Amino acid sequence: MSIQLLATGMVAYLSHKLGVTFYLLGLLLVLMVIDYVSGMAASAVEAIDHPDDKRYGWSSKKGAKGIAKKVAYLCVIAVSMVIDYIVIRTSGVLGVALPNTMLSLLVSVWYLLNEALSIIENAGRIGAPVPNWLMKYIAALKDKIDSHEGENDNQL
């Protein structure tokens, strides 16, 4: 009971402090796990399809690299949260009101789309029929975020 109460309190606190970014981080973690598992499954299928080719199949090196990449994603999001915090505190001193989570929200959504695209690619590697329009739609959303990022860079 006390662990459940502690967990509920932590979720409520983080949800209050991080806003929608907290829920996006939870979704991102779920997608990261799905991506990792689907990548392992795709590697296993490719190993079956190409038994004599050592380039195919699951390896601990590829797995470790995938985990390291996902940890790096979380580090980038953490840095974006720190930058958000600094900008919000600085803007408060300057008398300018800014939204709570602007950079971390954008970075989190970008990584969500990246993970979703990777899951779809893994499904295709496994042999599942993947609608081409779905991959194009997710890629277009990701490109849209990238193009807005470039516009904001020019304004600074």
N, C-alpha and C positions, 0 to 999 in steps of 0.2 A: 504494500500500500504506500509506504513512504517513497519508494523508488518511482512509483507511478506519479505520485504527487510532485516529486522533484522534476521528473521529465516533463510533466505538464507545465510546471512553472517555467522551466527553461524554454520550452517551445513558445509559451505566451510572451516571455520577455524578449526573445530573439525576434519573434514575429512583430512585436511592437517597435523594436529598435530598427529592424531591417526592412520592414514593410513587405511589399510584394517580392522583393529580392529573396527573402527567406524561403518563400514557397518555390520560387524558381530554382534555388539551390537544391532543395529537396527533389524536385523533378529532375534536375541535372544529375544528381547522384544516382537516381533510378535509371536514367538513360545511359549513364556511364557503365553501370553493371550490365544492362541489356546489351550495350555495344560490345563489351568485353566478351560476354558469353556468346553472342552471335558471331563475333570474330573468331573465337575458338571453334565454333561449329563450322564456319565457312572454311577454316584451315583444315579441319578434319575431312570435310567433303572433298576439298581440293586434293588432299593427300590420297584419298581413295581413287579419285579420277586420274591422278598422275603418280602412280606408285613408284616409278623409276626416277622421278625428278625430285631432287633434294630441296629445290626452291619452294616446294609446296609442303604444306603440313604445319602443324603447330610446333613451336619451339619455345623453350623457356626464355630465350633471348628476346624473341618477339613479344612474348607475354610481359616480360619485365619492362621492355621499352614502352608498351601500351600503358602499363600502370604508371610509369614515370611521367608519361605525357599527360595522363589524367590528373596526377598530382600537380603538375605544372599549371594545368588549367585552373585548378583551385587556388594556386598561389597568385596567378594573374588576377583572379576575381578578388582575392584578399587585398592585393595592392590597389585595385580599383576602388574597393570599399574604403581604404585608408585615404585615398585621394578625395573621394566623396566627402569623408569626414573633415578633411582639412579645408576643402572648398566651402563646405557648409559653415564651419566655424569662422572662417575668414570672412565669408559673405555676411555673417551675422554682425561681425565687428564693423564692417563697412556699411551696414544698414540696407543690404540687398537681400531679398528673400529668394531662395532657390529651393527646388524640390529636394526631398530627402536623399533619394538614391537615383542619381541620373547616370553616372558613368558605370557603376556596378550593375545597374539594370541592363544597360546596353551590352556590356561584356557578357553577362549571364545569358541573355537571349542569343547572342552570337554563338556562344558555346553550345547552347541547347540545339540550335539549328545544325551546328557542326556534328553533334552526336546523332541527331535524327537522320542526317544525310548518311553518316557512316553506318548506321543500323540498316538503312535501306540498301546501301551498297553491299553489306554483308548478306542480306537476304538474297540479293541478286547472285552473289557468289555461290550461295548454297543451291541456287537453282529455282528459287521462288519467282513466279512472274511478278515483276514490279512495274507498275504503271510509269511510263516515261514522264508523263505530266507531273507526277508526284515529285520525282527527283528535280525536275525543272522548277517546280513551284518552291521547293525548299531552297534550292540554289538561288533562285531569284530573290527570295526574302533575305538570304545571307548577303547577296550582292547589294541589295537595297540598304542594308545596314552599313556595309562597307562604303557605299557611295555617300551616305550621310556623314560618315566619319570623315571623309575627305573634304566635304563642304565645311564642317566644323573646324578642321585644321586650318583652312584658309581664313577663317574669321578671327583666329587668335593672333 
